Amino acid sequence: MTCLKKLCFKIGSGATPRGGKDSYQGGDYALIRSQNVLDWEFTRNGLAYINDEQASRLDAVRIQSGDILLNITGDSVARACLVPTGIHKARVNQHVCIIRPDLERLDNVYLLMFLENKKSELLQIASSGATRNALTKGFIESLEIQVPPIDDQLKIATPIRNINLQIDNLNKANGHLYSSELVLAA
């Protein structure tokens, strides 16, 4: 067993521009909030957007491909997903934690499977706090994970990767069908 901190390049949550949602000035940068992080999946519904200046103040919480997003506060605590393809210019707010594994030592899908498997324990820990459900950075860093060789992790995670690929393909096909329906209706 190894603590997560030793297997990751980054574990940390974001921030929200001063003024909360009223301060989202639109722009090219997505601001990922807890409502966007579901179990196993990411939703673009309700995605907020911030401008260049706001994004530059949140550079420390820039997401990267391969990151895991974990909700750390509120009613959606312990929900986790992979950063979706196609979202590159994004930051996270203070309710979402970025976990960036060292992919040579810890496969991100294997890590997501681990977090989802630990969900009941994470919920129990989160609810034992003060007045609001929360997971701390220190707690996440100290999570103990069994780490088989990377090739074994990849084999274990293959079924999930295949399912995700099928879902992506179906979503693309549905998008094309929807676009075709709009053209035919016009």
Buried (B, 14 or more C-beta within 10 A) or exposed (E): EEEBEEBBEBBBBBBBBEEEEEEBBEBEBBBBBBBBBBBBBBEEEEBBBBBEEBBEEBEEBBBEEBBBBBBBBBEBBBBBBBBBEEBEBBBBBBBBBBBBBEEEBBBBBBBBBBBBEBBEEBBEBBEEBEEEBBBBEEBBBEBEBEBEEBEEBBEBBEEBEEEBEEEEEEEEEEEEEEEEEEEEEE
